[in-house]
Amino acid sequence: MVTSTIELNLSAVEHVTVTSDALAVDLSDGRSITVPLAWYPRLMHATESERQNWRLIGKGYGIHWEKLDEDISVEGLLLGKPSGESQTSFKKWLLNRAYPSV
């Protein structure tokens, strides 16, 4: 039996750009990764201000949006992994945004 493995060369995030339809990440080794924003429903439903309010985590190997409770890793982007959040969890989050508890 032959098993193949994928070796990823991870680089830290240098810059993040979020538009109305894409997430673009520039890495320290010169690579740029652009993925559809639809892969990340919380970013898709966020305001422009919320999308721009990100910070680096994990020594620059991840991106965090505090108000959206969204984390995206360089590894996940390189592997082409969209959000793994369940529909139930996302719907609960979306409902809480529409009707926050007082």
C-alpha positions in Angstrom: 0.0 0.0 0.0 1.3 3.4 -1.0 0.6 6.4 1.2 1.3 9.9 0.1 1.6 12.9 2.3 1.4 16.5 1.5 4.2 18.6 3.0 3.2 22.2 3.5 5.6 25.1 3.7 3.9 27.5 6.0 4.7 31.1 6.0 3.3 33.8 8.3 0.6 36.2 7.2 1.8 39.7 6.1 -1.5 41.3 5.1 -5.2 40.4 4.8 -7.7 42.0 2.4 -11.4 41.2 2.7 -13.7 42.4 -0.1 -17.4 41.7 -0.7 -16.6 38.5 -2.5 -13.0 37.3 -1.6 -10.5 36.8 1.2 -6.9 37.5 0.1 -3.9 36.8 2.2 -0.3 37.8 1.5 2.3 35.6 3.1 5.8 36.5 4.2 7.4 34.2 1.5 5.7 36.2 -1.3 2.8 33.9 -1.9 -0.8 35.3 -2.1 -3.8 33.2 -1.5 -7.3 34.3 -2.6 -10.4 32.3 -1.8 -14.1 33.0 -2.2 -15.7 34.8 0.8 -18.6 32.3 0.6 -16.2 29.7 2.1 -16.5 31.7 5.4 -20.2 32.5 6.1 -19.5 34.7 9.1 -17.2 36.9 7.0 -19.8 36.9 4.2 -22.5 38.2 6.6 -20.2 40.7 8.4 -20.2 44.4 8.0 -17.3 46.1 6.2 -16.1 47.4 9.5 -16.2 43.9 11.1 -14.3 42.4 8.1 -11.5 44.9 8.4 -11.1 44.3 12.2 -8.8 41.3 12.2 -5.6 40.5 14.0 -2.9 37.9 13.6 -2.7 34.9 16.0 -0.4 31.9 16.5 2.8 33.8 15.6 1.2 35.0 12.4 0.0 31.6 11.2 -3.7 32.4 11.8 -6.1 35.3 11.5 -8.8 36.1 14.1 -11.9 38.3 13.8 -12.9 39.0 17.4 -16.5 40.3 16.9 -17.2 37.4 14.4 -15.6 34.7 16.5 -13.8 33.5 13.3 -10.4 32.0 13.0 -8.7 31.1 9.8 -5.3 29.4 9.5 -2.6 29.6 6.8 -2.6 25.8 6.7 -6.4 25.7 6.1 -6.1 28.3 3.3 -3.2 26.4 1.6 -5.2 23.2 1.8 -8.3 24.8 0.3 -10.4 24.1 3.4 -13.6 26.2 3.7 -15.2 26.8 7.1 -16.0 23.6 9.0 -18.8 25.2 11.0 -22.0 23.3 11.0 -25.2 24.8 9.6 -26.8 24.6 13.1 -23.9 26.6 14.7 -23.9 29.2 11.9 -27.7 29.6 12.1 -27.5 30.1 15.8 -24.8 32.7 15.4 -26.7 34.5 12.7 -29.9 34.5 14.8 -28.0 35.9 17.8 -26.7 38.8 15.5 -30.2 39.6 14.5 -31.7 39.4 18.0 -28.9 39.8 20.6 -29.9 39.0 24.1 -30.5 42.1 26.2 
